[in-house]
Amino acid sequence: MTEKILVIGANGQIGTELVNALRNVYGAEQVIASDIHDPVDAIRDTGPFEFVNVLDNDNLQHIFQKHQPTQVYLLAAILSAVGEQKPKMAWDLNMTGLIHVLDLAVEFKVAKVFWPSSIAVFGPHSPQFDTPQYCVMDPNTVYGFSKLAGERWCEYYFAKHGLDVRSIRYPGLIGWRANPGGGTTDYAVHIFHEALKTGKYESFLSAETALPMMYMDDAIRATLDLMNAPAESLTIRSAYNLAGISFTPTQLAEEIKKIIPGFEISYAESDPRQAIADSWPKSIDDSYAQKDWGWKLEYDLPAITAGMLTNLKKII
């Protein structure tokens, strides 16, 4: 079967890299990038593009009818920090958009759907270290509980409609090809830009705030590996934990100093994103992903730091 893949929210931090990874595998014309905004440079000239608003069901239905996708990746979302500024908008986009896509996927008999979840589904009463796949989940951000509700919808559509929905609880993502989208872990991208531009950075998170993070290359590989795994091997139909590596702003700064010795880091006295970070896990247990579809991390902190600085030097 020839795959026809629709990526919704293609302009974002994940989407820009995922679109080109998919085009490398399936061919440029088989992967339709789509977004509510004009296409970014990274995907503009590499294949087809459609304007899509996930809140406009008629518009979405037209795109499904036109392209008859066999796979859909729904990446359109409002992230944690922005979501706290616009809570009702975040809930509407994150939930209504998902329901629209799930319904259309059933109607048009889409073979597989990918929808990203996040470690934001965990909350202050979740275990903070080696947070397991199944535990207390009491997120206290709109982004977090929209993702938790979304996981339940994905599992529901699998159980009730047989829709093959797959999902990952991403940790913080670090990449150089696109800017981050307004999340609590964005510092771990901004710090590299400022290290090269000014040689200093003020972190909005405190010095010892440990969070699970992952290099974008690992995240894209994990996504493709999950989507290519045999359906019968998957035991999780909500979203798989994905661990990455855990480090603090201080530890990241020390790695940067090994390459840029004069780099200086300081810390903001207060920032609303700190409270969000404090409610999230410090490390994640992703043994289900390892067991079910062979997940294995490749990039540690020194490799991430070297990769970010080497590649950003070429474009800054």
Secondary structure, 3 states (H helix, E strand, C coil): CCCCEEEECCCCHHHHHHHHHHHHHHCHHHEEEEECCCCCHHHHCCCCEEECCCCCHHHHHHHHHHHCCCEEEECCCCCHHHHHHCHHHHHHHHHHHHHHHHHHHHHCCCCEEECCEEHHHCCCCCCCCCECCCCCCCCCCHHHHHHHHHHHHHHHHHHHHCCCEECEEECEEECCCCCCCCCCCCHHHHHHHHHHHCCEEEECCCCCCCEEEEEHHHHHHHHHHHHHCCHHHCCCCCCEECCCEEECHHHHHHHHHHHCCCCEEEECCCCHHHHHHHCCCCCECCHHHHHHHCCCCCCCHHHHHHHHHHHHCCCC
